[in-house]
Amino acid sequence: MTIGAAFCLVAVLVVVALASTGRISGHPRSSGTGDASRGYHLPDPAEGDRIAASLLGAAPVPPPEVPALPAPTESSTEVEDLPVSDPLHASTIAATPAIGALVRAGDGDDPEHFCTATVVQSPNRNLVVTAAHCVYGDAFATDMAFAPGYHDGVMPYGVWVPSRIDVDPRWITDRDPAYDVAFLQVRRPGTDERIEIVTGAEQLAFDFEPSRPARMVGYPDDEDEPIGCQNTTEAYSDTQLRFDCAGFPAGTSGGPMLTEIDPANGRGTVIGVIGGYEEGGDDLTSYSSYFGPDIAALYDRASTAEVGPTT
């Protein structure tokens, strides 16, 4: 075997290995500017517009006479009871506006989804959270969009492309599971809409007591509806949260662990996203990076940054 052929074989094996880790099937390609050493990326706006147009052209959308339901605006002081699922196995649940799938153009520009993400409250009202390994493999991944409320191939609240991606630089240098969290500022091409106004948003909690009743949600990459399961989160280590429930396969990476859900609007508080240890876990147990001071600092940077270089 020649040196060149050997190098190509090694490169292919590395790509296959990266694509098989965690609960994500491969990484989209990267385009744009930014500074990986400082943990941020600014996707090319023209490429984002092209991706959105391609996805909208290939995917079904709600017919004009059946528009997407507006996100619930009512709220209450109640907290939904979250009994442990029996059996302790994920099952299909109804899609909700603030949780959706990360999608990309697949073969022949047919859309495919590969990770899960969630709209979260922020000053700019344009922020979603997912796992860092969904958006950074060996480079920032930008050939993608977010489809909130995704179900049955329909994108009822439109296609939103990233305008800025933030991860902790320690994820980039070491793939440290303590920092497997990413925040994306998103935009809907051709509009000045803020996603939080369109879909509503979940809250975020930091430095919380690890043992919490929660619902975990994700989009398997071979299904077109979300799955969910309820159990109590536990501390796996100082930097990892653990959630025992079977049946969360590839595609569910980045899915939220939700607690304190308001029954009036279905929204709650995100205390983790599927990722962290083993980039998500195995068929029986899922993990999340613990949302401590470092993740809070990442959120503060991502939620207030202009779509331009940081200082």
C-alpha positions as a Markdown table, in Angstrom:
| # | Residue | x | y | z |
|---|---|---|---|---|
| 1 | Met | 0.0 | 0.0 | 0.0 |
| 2 | Thr | 1.4 | 3.4 | -0.9 |
| 3 | Ile | 1.8 | 6.2 | 1.7 |
| 4 | Gly | -1.0 | 8.2 | 0.0 |
| 5 | Ala | -3.4 | 5.3 | 0.0 |
| 6 | Ala | -2.6 | 4.5 | 3.6 |
| 7 | Phe | -3.3 | 8.1 | 4.6 |
| 8 | Cys | -6.6 | 8.1 | 2.8 |
| 9 | Leu | -7.6 | 4.9 | 4.6 |
| 10 | Val | -6.7 | 6.4 | 8.0 |
| 11 | Ala | -8.7 | 9.5 | 7.2 |
| 12 | Val | -11.8 | 7.5 | 6.2 |
| 13 | Leu | -11.5 | 5.4 | 9.5 |
| 14 | Val | -11.2 | 8.6 | 11.5 |
| 15 | Val | -14.4 | 10.1 | 9.9 |
| 16 | Val | -16.3 | 6.8 | 10.5 |
| 17 | Ala | -15.2 | 6.7 | 14.1 |
| 18 | Leu | -16.3 | 10.3 | 14.7 |
| 19 | Ala | -19.6 | 9.6 | 13.0 |
| 20 | Ser | -20.3 | 6.6 | 15.2 |
| 21 | Thr | -19.7 | 8.3 | 18.5 |
| 22 | Gly | -22.6 | 9.5 | 20.6 |
| 23 | Arg | -26.1 | 9.7 | 19.4 |
| 24 | Ile | -25.4 | 11.5 | 16.1 |
| 25 | Ser | -25.0 | 10.1 | 12.6 |
| 26 | Gly | -22.2 | 12.2 | 11.1 |
| 27 | His | -21.5 | 15.9 | 11.0 |
| 28 | Pro | -22.5 | 18.5 | 8.4 |
| 29 | Arg | -19.9 | 20.5 | 6.6 |
| 30 | Ser | -18.6 | 23.8 | 7.8 |
| 31 | Ser | -18.5 | 27.3 | 6.2 |
| 32 | Gly | -18.2 | 30.8 | 7.6 |
| 33 | Thr | -15.8 | 32.7 | 9.9 |
| 34 | Gly | -15.0 | 32.8 | 13.5 |
| 35 | Asp | -12.4 | 31.8 | 16.0 |
| 36 | Ala | -12.3 | 28.1 | 17.1 |
| 37 | Ser | -9.7 | 28.8 | 19.8 |
| 38 | Arg | -12.3 | 31.1 | 21.5 |
| 39 | Gly | -15.2 | 28.7 | 20.8 |
| 40 | Tyr | -17.4 | 30.6 | 18.4 |
| 41 | His | -18.3 | 30.5 | 14.8 |
| 42 | Leu | -20.2 | 32.8 | 12.4 |
| 43 | Pro | -21.9 | 30.7 | 9.6 |
| 44 | Asp | -21.9 | 32.2 | 6.1 |
| 45 | Pro | -25.4 | 34.0 | 5.8 |
| 46 | Ala | -25.6 | 33.2 | 2.1 |
| 47 | Glu | -25.0 | 29.5 | 2.8 |
| 48 | Gly | -27.7 | 29.6 | 5.5 |
| 49 | Asp | -30.2 | 31.1 | 3.1 |
| 50 | Arg | -29.4 | 28.4 | 0.5 |
| 51 | Ile | -29.8 | 25.6 | 3.1 |
| 52 | Ala | -33.2 | 27.0 | 4.3 |
| 53 | Ala | -34.4 | 27.3 | 0.7 |
| 54 | Ser | -33.3 | 23.8 | -0.1 |
| 55 | Leu | -35.0 | 22.3 | 3.0 |
| 56 | Leu | -38.2 | 24.2 | 2.5 |
| 57 | Gly | -38.3 | 23.1 | -1.1 |
| 58 | Ala | -37.9 | 19.5 | -0.3 |
| 59 | Ala | -40.0 | 19.1 | 2.9 |
| 60 | Pro | -43.8 | 19.2 | 3.2 |
| 61 | Val | -45.2 | 22.3 | 5.0 |
| 62 | Pro | -48.6 | 22.7 | 6.6 |
| 63 | Pro | -51.3 | 23.6 | 4.0 |
| 64 | Pro | -52.4 | 27.2 | 4.0 |
| 65 | Glu | -55.8 | 26.4 | 5.6 |
| 66 | Val | -54.1 | 24.6 | 8.5 |
| 67 | Pro | -51.4 | 27.0 | 9.9 |
| 68 | Ala | -49.2 | 26.0 | 12.8 |
| 69 | Leu | -50.8 | 26.5 | 16.1 |
| 70 | Pro | -49.4 | 29.5 | 18.0 |
| 71 | Ala | -47.2 | 28.7 | 21.0 |
| 72 | Pro | -49.3 | 28.8 | 24.2 |
| 73 | Thr | -49.0 | 32.1 | 26.0 |
| 74 | Glu | -50.9 | 31.2 | 29.2 |
| 75 | Ser | -49.0 | 30.2 | 32.3 |
| 76 | Ser | -49.8 | 29.0 | 35.8 |
| 77 | Thr | -48.2 | 28.5 | 39.2 |
| 78 | Glu | -48.7 | 24.8 | 38.9 |
| 79 | Val | -46.0 | 22.2 | 38.2 |
| 80 | Glu | -46.8 | 19.1 | 36.2 |
| 81 | Asp | -46.5 | 15.8 | 38.1 |
| 82 | Leu | -43.7 | 13.7 | 36.4 |
| 83 | Pro | -44.1 | 10.1 | 37.6 |
| 84 | Val | -41.5 | 7.6 | 36.6 |
| 85 | Ser | -42.3 | 6.0 | 33.2 |
| 86 | Asp | -43.5 | 2.4 | 33.4 |
| 87 | Pro | -42.0 | 0.6 | 31.6 |
| 88 | Leu | -38.8 | 2.6 | 31.9 |
| 89 | His | -38.5 | 2.9 | 28.1 |
| 90 | Ala | -38.8 | 5.9 | 25.7 |
| 91 | Ser | -42.1 | 6.1 | 23.8 |
| 92 | Thr | -43.5 | 8.4 | 21.1 |
| 93 | Ile | -44.9 | 11.7 | 22.4 |
| 94 | Ala | -46.5 | 14.7 | 20.8 |
| 95 | Ala | -44.2 | 17.4 | 19.3 |
| 96 | Thr | -44.1 | 20.7 | 21.1 |
| 97 | Pro | -43.2 | 24.1 | 19.6 |
| 98 | Ala | -40.0 | 24.9 | 21.5 |
| 99 | Ile | -38.3 | 21.5 | 21.0 |
| 100 | Gly | -37.3 | 20.4 | 17.5 |
| 101 | Ala | -34.8 | 18.6 | 15.3 |
| 102 | Leu | -31.5 | 19.8 | 13.7 |
| 103 | Val | -31.9 | 19.0 | 10.0 |
| 104 | Arg | -29.7 | 19.0 | 6.9 |
| 105 | Ala | -30.1 | 18.3 | 3.3 |
| 106 | Gly | -29.4 | 14.6 | 2.7 |
| 107 | Asp | -28.9 | 12.7 | -0.5 |
| 108 | Gly | -30.8 | 14.4 | -3.3 |
| 109 | Asp | -31.5 | 17.3 | -1.0 |
| 110 | Asp | -34.1 | 15.3 | 0.9 |
| 111 | Pro | -34.1 | 16.6 | 4.5 |
| 112 | Glu | -32.8 | 14.4 | 7.2 |
| 113 | His | -32.6 | 15.1 | 11.0 |
| 114 | Phe | -29.6 | 14.1 | 13.1 |
| 115 | Cys | -29.8 | 15.8 | 16.5 |
| 116 | Thr | -32.3 | 17.5 | 18.8 |
| 117 | Ala | -32.3 | 21.1 | 20.1 |
| 118 | Thr | -34.5 | 23.4 | 22.3 |
| 119 | Val | -35.4 | 27.1 | 22.2 |
| 120 | Val | -34.4 | 28.7 | 25.5 |
| 121 | Gln | -35.1 | 32.1 | 27.0 |
| 122 | Ser | -32.4 | 34.7 | 26.2 |
| 123 | Pro | -32.1 | 38.5 | 26.0 |
| 124 | Asn | -32.1 | 38.4 | 22.2 |
| 125 | Arg | -34.9 | 35.9 | 22.1 |
| 126 | Asn | -33.1 | 33.9 | 19.4 |
| 127 | Leu | -31.2 | 31.1 | 21.2 |
| 128 | Val | -31.4 | 27.3 | 21.1 |
| 129 | Val | -29.3 | 24.8 | 23.1 |
| 130 | Thr | -28.0 | 21.4 | 21.9 |
| 131 | Ala | -25.0 | 19.2 | 22.5 |
| 132 | Ala | -21.6 | 20.4 | 21.4 |
| 133 | His | -20.8 | 17.1 | 19.7 |
| 134 | Cys | -23.8 | 17.9 | 17.4 |
| 135 | Val | -22.2 | 21.0 | 16.0 |
| 136 | Tyr | -18.5 | 20.5 | 16.4 |
| 137 | Gly | -16.6 | 17.3 | 15.4 |
| 138 | Asp | -13.3 | 18.3 | 13.8 |
| 139 | Ala | -14.7 | 21.6 | 12.8 |
| 140 | Phe | -17.9 | 23.7 | 13.3 |
| 141 | Ala | -20.8 | 22.2 | 11.5 |
| 142 | Thr | -23.0 | 24.8 | 9.7 |
| 143 | Asp | -24.7 | 22.9 | 6.9 |
| 144 | Met | -27.8 | 22.5 | 9.0 |
| 145 | Ala | -31.0 | 24.2 | 10.3 |
| 146 | Phe | -33.3 | 24.0 | 13.2 |
| 147 | Ala | -36.9 | 22.9 | 12.7 |
| 148 | Pro | -38.9 | 23.6 | 15.9 |
| 149 | Gly | -42.0 | 21.4 | 16.5 |
| 150 | Tyr | -40.8 | 19.0 | 13.8 |
| 151 | His | -43.1 | 16.0 | 13.1 |
| 152 | Asp | -43.9 | 13.6 | 10.2 |
| 153 | Gly | -41.5 | 15.5 | 7.9 |
| 154 | Val | -43.3 | 18.8 | 8.5 |
| 155 | Met | -41.6 | 21.9 | 9.7 |
| 156 | Pro | -44.6 | 23.8 | 11.1 |
| 157 | Tyr | -42.7 | 26.7 | 12.6 |
| 158 | Gly | -40.3 | 27.2 | 9.7 |
| 159 | Val | -36.6 | 26.6 | 9.2 |
| 160 | Trp | -34.1 | 28.6 | 11.3 |
| 161 | Val | -30.4 | 28.6 | 10.4 |
| 162 | Pro | -27.6 | 29.4 | 12.8 |
| 163 | Ser | -26.1 | 32.9 | 12.7 |
| 164 | Arg | -23.7 | 32.2 | 15.5 |
| 165 | Ile | -22.5 | 29.0 | 17.3 |
| 166 | Asp | -20.9 | 29.0 | 20.8 |
| 167 | Val | -19.2 | 26.1 | 22.5 |
| 168 | Asp | -16.6 | 26.0 | 25.3 |
| 169 | Pro | -13.1 | 26.1 | 23.9 |
| 170 | Arg | -12.2 | 23.1 | 26.1 |
| 171 | Trp | -14.7 | 21.0 | 24.1 |
| 172 | Ile | -12.8 | 22.0 | 20.9 |
| 173 | Thr | -9.3 | 21.2 | 22.3 |
| 174 | Asp | -10.1 | 18.0 | 24.3 |
| 175 | Arg | -13.7 | 17.0 | 23.7 |
| 176 | Asp | -14.0 | 17.2 | 27.4 |
| 177 | Pro | -17.4 | 15.7 | 28.4 |
| 178 | Ala | -17.9 | 18.4 | 31.0 |
| 179 | Tyr | -18.5 | 20.9 | 28.2 |
| 180 | Asp | -20.7 | 19.0 | 25.7 |
| 181 | Val | -23.1 | 21.9 | 25.4 |
| 182 | Ala | -23.6 | 24.3 | 22.5 |
| 183 | Phe | -25.8 | 27.4 | 22.1 |
| 184 | Leu | -26.9 | 28.7 | 18.6 |
| 185 | Gln | -28.3 | 32.1 | 17.8 |
| 186 | Val | -30.7 | 31.4 | 14.9 |
| 187 | Arg | -32.6 | 33.4 | 12.3 |
| 188 | Arg | -35.4 | 32.7 | 9.9 |
| 189 | Pro | -34.2 | 33.8 | 6.4 |
| 190 | Gly | -36.2 | 36.5 | 4.8 |
| 191 | Thr | -37.8 | 37.7 | 8.1 |
| 192 | Asp | -36.8 | 39.6 | 11.3 |
| 193 | Glu | -38.8 | 37.2 | 13.5 |
| 194 | Arg | -37.4 | 36.1 | 16.9 |
| 195 | Ile | -37.8 | 32.4 | 17.4 |
| 196 | Glu | -38.8 | 32.8 | 21.1 |
| 197 | Ile | -41.8 | 34.9 | 20.0 |
| 198 | Val | -42.9 | 32.2 | 17.5 |
| 199 | Thr | -42.4 | 29.1 | 19.5 |
| 200 | Gly | -42.1 | 30.1 | 23.1 |
| 201 | Ala | -39.0 | 29.1 | 25.1 |
| 202 | Glu | -37.9 | 26.9 | 27.9 |
| 203 | Gln | -36.1 | 28.3 | 30.9 |
| 204 | Leu | -32.6 | 27.2 | 32.0 |
| 205 | Ala | -31.4 | 26.2 | 35.4 |
| 206 | Phe | -27.8 | 26.4 | 36.7 |
| 207 | Asp | -26.1 | 25.1 | 39.9 |
| 208 | Phe | -29.3 | 23.1 | 40.7 |
| 209 | Glu | -29.7 | 20.1 | 43.0 |
| 210 | Pro | -28.9 | 17.1 | 40.6 |
| 211 | Ser | -31.7 | 14.8 | 41.9 |
| 212 | Arg | -34.8 | 16.1 | 40.0 |
| 213 | Pro | -37.9 | 14.5 | 38.4 |
| 214 | Ala | -37.6 | 15.2 | 34.7 |
| 215 | Arg | -38.8 | 14.4 | 31.2 |
| 216 | Met | -36.2 | 13.7 | 28.6 |
| 217 | Val | -37.1 | 14.3 | 24.9 |
| 218 | Gly | -35.3 | 13.5 | 21.7 |
| 219 | Tyr | -35.8 | 12.8 | 18.0 |
| 220 | Pro | -34.4 | 9.4 | 16.8 |
| 221 | Asp | -32.9 | 9.9 | 13.4 |
| 222 | Asp | -35.0 | 7.1 | 11.9 |
| 223 | Glu | -38.3 | 8.4 | 13.2 |
| 224 | Asp | -40.3 | 11.5 | 12.4 |
| 225 | Glu | -41.8 | 12.1 | 15.9 |
| 226 | Pro | -40.1 | 12.8 | 19.2 |
| 227 | Ile | -39.8 | 10.3 | 22.0 |
| 228 | Gly | -39.9 | 10.9 | 25.7 |
| 229 | Cys | -39.4 | 9.3 | 29.1 |
| 230 | Gln | -39.7 | 10.3 | 32.7 |
| 231 | Asn | -37.4 | 9.5 | 35.6 |
| 232 | Thr | -35.3 | 11.2 | 38.3 |
| 233 | Thr | -32.0 | 12.7 | 37.3 |
| 234 | Glu | -29.0 | 11.9 | 39.5 |
| 235 | Ala | -25.4 | 13.1 | 39.8 |
| 236 | Tyr | -23.0 | 10.7 | 38.0 |
| 237 | Ser | -20.0 | 12.9 | 38.9 |
| 238 | Asp | -19.3 | 16.5 | 39.7 |
| 239 | Thr | -19.6 | 17.3 | 36.0 |
| 240 | Gln | -22.2 | 14.8 | 34.8 |
| 241 | Leu | -25.9 | 14.2 | 35.2 |
| 242 | Arg | -27.4 | 10.8 | 34.7 |
| 243 | Phe | -30.8 | 9.7 | 33.5 |
| 244 | Asp | -31.8 | 6.0 | 33.4 |
| 245 | Cys | -34.3 | 5.1 | 30.7 |
| 246 | Ala | -33.9 | 2.8 | 27.7 |
| 247 | Gly | -34.6 | 3.5 | 24.1 |
| 248 | Phe | -32.8 | 6.8 | 23.2 |
| 249 | Pro | -30.9 | 6.0 | 20.0 |
| 250 | Ala | -28.9 | 8.1 | 17.5 |
| 251 | Gly | -30.5 | 11.4 | 16.8 |
| 252 | Thr | -31.6 | 12.1 | 20.3 |
| 253 | Ser | -28.3 | 13.9 | 21.1 |
| 254 | Gly | -28.9 | 17.4 | 22.3 |
| 255 | Gly | -32.4 | 16.6 | 23.5 |
| 256 | Pro | -33.5 | 18.3 | 26.7 |
| 257 | Met | -33.9 | 17.1 | 30.2 |
| 258 | Leu | -36.9 | 19.1 | 31.4 |
| 259 | Thr | -38.2 | 19.7 | 34.9 |
| 260 | Glu | -40.8 | 22.0 | 36.5 |
| 261 | Ile | -43.1 | 21.8 | 33.5 |
| 262 | Asp | -46.1 | 24.2 | 33.5 |
| 263 | Pro | -49.2 | 22.2 | 32.6 |
| 264 | Ala | -50.8 | 25.4 | 31.1 |
| 265 | Asn | -48.2 | 25.8 | 28.3 |
| 266 | Gly | -46.1 | 22.6 | 28.4 |
| 267 | Arg | -42.9 | 24.5 | 28.9 |
| 268 | Gly | -40.4 | 23.9 | 31.7 |
| 269 | Thr | -36.8 | 24.2 | 32.8 |
| 270 | Val | -33.9 | 22.6 | 30.9 |
| 271 | Ile | -31.4 | 21.1 | 33.4 |
| 272 | Gly | -29.4 | 19.2 | 30.8 |
| 273 | Val | -29.1 | 18.0 | 27.2 |
| 274 | Ile | -28.2 | 14.5 | 26.0 |
| 275 | Gly | -24.5 | 14.4 | 25.7 |
| 276 | Gly | -21.6 | 14.6 | 28.1 |
| 277 | Tyr | -20.2 | 11.2 | 29.2 |
| 278 | Glu | -19.8 | 8.9 | 26.2 |
| 279 | Glu | -21.4 | 11.7 | 24.2 |
| 280 | Gly | -24.8 | 10.7 | 25.4 |
| 281 | Gly | -24.5 | 7.2 | 26.9 |
| 282 | Asp | -25.9 | 3.8 | 25.8 |
| 283 | Asp | -29.3 | 2.2 | 25.3 |
| 284 | Leu | -30.1 | 2.1 | 29.0 |
| 285 | Thr | -28.6 | 5.3 | 30.4 |
| 286 | Ser | -28.2 | 8.9 | 29.1 |
| 287 | Tyr | -25.9 | 11.6 | 30.4 |
| 288 | Ser | -25.6 | 15.4 | 30.3 |
| 289 | Ser | -22.9 | 17.8 | 31.2 |
| 290 | Tyr | -23.9 | 19.4 | 34.5 |
| 291 | Phe | -25.1 | 23.0 | 34.1 |
| 292 | Gly | -22.7 | 24.6 | 36.5 |
| 293 | Pro | -20.7 | 27.9 | 36.4 |
| 294 | Asp | -18.9 | 27.1 | 33.2 |
| 295 | Ile | -22.0 | 26.3 | 31.2 |
| 296 | Ala | -23.7 | 29.4 | 32.8 |
| 297 | Ala | -20.8 | 31.5 | 31.5 |
| 298 | Leu | -21.1 | 30.0 | 28.1 |
| 299 | Tyr | -24.8 | 30.8 | 28.1 |
| 300 | Asp | -24.1 | 34.4 | 29.1 |
| 301 | Arg | -21.6 | 34.8 | 26.3 |
| 302 | Ala | -23.9 | 33.2 | 23.7 |
| 303 | Ser | -27.1 | 35.0 | 24.7 |
| 304 | Thr | -25.7 | 38.5 | 24.6 |
| 305 | Ala | -23.1 | 38.3 | 21.9 |
| 306 | Glu | -23.5 | 40.3 | 18.7 |
| 307 | Val | -23.4 | 38.3 | 15.5 |
| 308 | Gly | -19.7 | 39.3 | 15.1 |
| 309 | Pro | -16.3 | 38.6 | 16.7 |
| 310 | Thr | -16.2 | 38.7 | 20.5 |
| 311 | Thr | -13.9 | 41.0 | 22.3 |
